């Protein structure tokens, strides 16, 4: 009986000893370097390449046709070789005192310009996604009219215009346009020379 008690005490002592060892062997838990509650910093993404900005239209555009510009245009647009200045034809119309209304003036302009290449310079009006208008003045400005309100004009409508994008223009924008005048106040095809890079 004494041996049994001793054996039982020995087993208990061994059990406590093993427990003590297990507690000693428990590794220390190291806290994480970054708190789980801390938001992870976003990884910077590679910047997407942006499209190059289109060059803005110049605020001031020279309108005079120099020999250098004529040579440049003739080389770029051989079909338009020998083109006429619309301003020269306007001058001829203004000298004709008989032209008092638009219909007669347009008919006289057609007689001089139909199926010819013309260089138009001036302001652009009536802008649409497909084209715009430019004025042909057929009566002179009266001496007592500093604002030019006495001048009479009709407009030529341009379509199929290379270099024209409605978003880059506004009513009153200065334009330099080489176009084939087809008659009845219409011109097509045409080239907006500032945007096509053949003017400046």
VOGU-3710 file (C-alpha; in Angstrom, 3 decimals, decimal comma):
1> xxxxxxxxxx> 0,000/0,000/0,000  2,805/2,393/0,837  4,397/1,646/-2,540  1,135/2,455/-4,335  0,885/5,851/-2,611  4,469/6,637/-3,505  3,876/5,640/-7,098  0,800/7,866/-7,298  2,697/10,820/-5,855  5,487/10,190/-8,337
11> xxxxxxxxxx> 3,033/10,285/-11,280  1,530/13,552/-10,015  4,967/15,102/-9,591  5,892/14,007/-13,103  2,666/15,496/-14,464  3,294/18,864/-12,781  6,869/18,805/-14,013  5,729/18,255/-17,612  3,208/21,094/-17,288  5,920/23,396/-16,055
21> xxxxxxxxxx> 8,119/22,471/-18,997  5,314/23,109/-21,478  4,700/26,540/-20,009  8,406/27,340/-20,219  8,583/26,168/-23,835  5,704/28,422/-24,994  7,289/30,892/-27,410  6,659/34,571/-26,858  4,221/36,037/-29,326  5,842/38,941/-31,173
31> xxxxxxxxxx> 3,367/41,723/-31,993  2,986/42,406/-35,725  5,110/45,249/-37,063  2,028/46,906/-38,560  -1,255/46,936/-36,692  -3,998/45,000/-38,386  -6,194/48,060/-37,906  -3,727/50,335/-39,693  -4,701/50,847/-43,311  -2,106/49,658/-45,765
41> xxxxxxxxxx> -0,607/52,433/-47,868  -1,709/52,261/-51,501  0,930/51,109/-53,910  1,630/53,931/-56,355  0,565/52,873/-59,813  2,535/53,791/-62,890  1,157/57,004/-64,359  -0,722/56,410/-67,574  0,842/58,271/-70,485  -1,319/61,270/-71,319
51> xxxxxxxxxx> -2,035/62,350/-74,895  0,052/65,313/-76,015  -1,899/68,551/-75,929  -2,900/69,902/-79,311  -1,355/73,221/-80,169  -3,832/76,028/-79,628  -4,825/78,270/-82,516  -2,804/81,515/-82,718  -4,600/84,624/-81,481  -3,254/86,756/-84,333
61> xxxxxxxxxx> -3,089/85,440/-87,897  -1,508/87,431/-90,725  -3,766/87,626/-93,768  -1,399/88,887/-96,452  -0,356/86,497/-99,218  3,398/86,694/-99,699  5,350/85,155/-102,593  6,749/82,637/-100,139  3,269/81,619/-98,994  1,981/81,313/-102,566
71> xxxxxxxxxx> 4,917/79,051/-103,465  4,287/76,965/-100,342  0,583/76,569/-101,172  1,216/75,734/-104,818  3,605/72,981/-103,752  1,193/71,576/-101,150  -1,914/71,840/-103,367  -0,904/71,511/-107,029  -4,575/71,383/-108,145  -4,967/74,948/-106,859
81> xxxxxxxxxx> -2,059/76,347/-108,870  -2,816/79,857/-110,100  -5,484/80,433/-107,427  -7,134/83,859/-107,178  -7,624/86,025/-104,102  -11,294/86,318/-103,188  -10,473/89,816/-101,907  -9,467/90,867/-105,449  -12,842/89,729/-106,787  -14,598/91,576/-103,952
91> xxxxxxxxxx> -12,805/94,732/-105,030  -14,096/94,319/-108,576  -17,650/93,829/-107,308  -17,469/96,966/-105,164  -16,505/99,043/-108,184  -19,657/97,955/-110,022  -22,271/100,533/-108,963  -25,034/98,476/-110,589  -24,774/95,734/-107,946  -27,414/96,799/-105,443
101> xxxxxxxxxx> -28,761/93,434/-104,272  -27,428/90,041/-103,243  -28,823/88,058/-106,171  -27,090/90,204/-108,784  -23,879/90,317/-106,758  -23,783/86,524/-106,356  -24,404/86,064/-110,079  -21,553/88,486/-110,907  -19,270/86,630/-108,472  -20,160/83,284/-110,065
111> xxxxxxxxxx> -19,233/84,648/-113,490  -15,728/85,454/-112,241  -15,088/82,614/-109,792  -17,094/79,483/-110,609  -14,969/76,296/-110,700  -11,831/78,226/-109,746  -9,601/77,908/-106,706  -9,817/80,954/-104,457  -8,023/82,060/-101,324  -10,509/83,418/-98,768
121> xxxxxxxxxx> -9,369/85,395/-95,730  -11,587/86,892/-93,054  -13,957/85,972/-90,264  -15,802/82,679/-90,032  -19,525/82,635/-89,184  -22,409/80,130/-88,996  -20,148/77,353/-87,731  -21,470/73,775/-87,891  -19,786/70,393/-87,518  -19,568/70,162/-91,318
131> xxxxxxxxxx> -18,347/73,646/-92,228  -18,830/77,400/-91,949  -19,518/80,576/-93,924  -17,359/83,537/-94,925  -18,568/86,848/-96,315  -18,098/88,391/-99,753  -18,625/92,163/-99,501  -19,995/93,620/-102,740  -20,690/97,280/-101,882  -18,221/99,871/-100,576
141> xxxxxxxxxx> -18,312/101,283/-97,085  -19,832/104,766/-96,954  -17,518/107,573/-95,761  -19,756/108,501/-92,804  -19,941/104,875/-91,570  -16,948/104,120/-89,321  -18,483/100,785/-88,191  -18,920/99,444/-91,729  -22,655/98,815/-91,290  -23,396/100,238/-94,741
151> xxxxxxxxxx> -21,550/97,437/-96,525  -23,648/94,731/-98,156  -22,490/91,157/-98,449  -23,466/87,549/-99,088  -21,883/84,478/-97,538  -20,121/81,522/-99,143  -20,670/78,154/-97,448  -17,638/75,876/-97,124  -17,860/72,104/-96,746  -15,460/69,172/-96,835
161> xxxxxxxxxx> -12,828/71,370/-95,173  -9,537/69,720/-94,256  -8,170/71,050/-90,961  -11,547/72,273/-89,726  -12,767/71,114/-86,326  -15,753/73,014/-84,918  -14,424/72,692/-81,362  -11,316/74,746/-82,209  -13,202/77,698/-83,695  -15,797/80,208/-82,611
171> xxxxxxxxxx> -17,977/82,703/-84,455  -15,706/85,522/-85,581  -12,528/83,418/-85,709  -10,086/84,533/-88,371  -9,721/81,970/-91,137  -7,453/81,456/-94,136  -9,138/79,062/-96,542  -8,074/77,745/-99,934  -11,163/76,363/-101,659  -12,652/75,453/-105,009
181> xxxxxxxxxx> -15,635/77,700/-105,555  -18,364/75,602/-107,201  -20,907/78,382/-107,707  -24,203/79,360/-106,096  -22,366/80,604/-102,959  -20,775/77,219/-102,186  -17,165/76,034/-102,006  -15,780/72,500/-101,717  -13,287/70,951/-101,198  -11,421/73,378/-98,981
191> xxxxxxxxxx> -8,395/73,649/-96,703  -8,129/75,742/-93,540  -4,483/76,628/-94,039  -3,556/77,567/-90,477  -4,679/74,163/-89,172  -3,129/72,208/-92,047  0,196/73,918/-91,325  0,641/75,568/-94,723  0,204/79,235/-93,813  2,238/80,299/-90,772
//
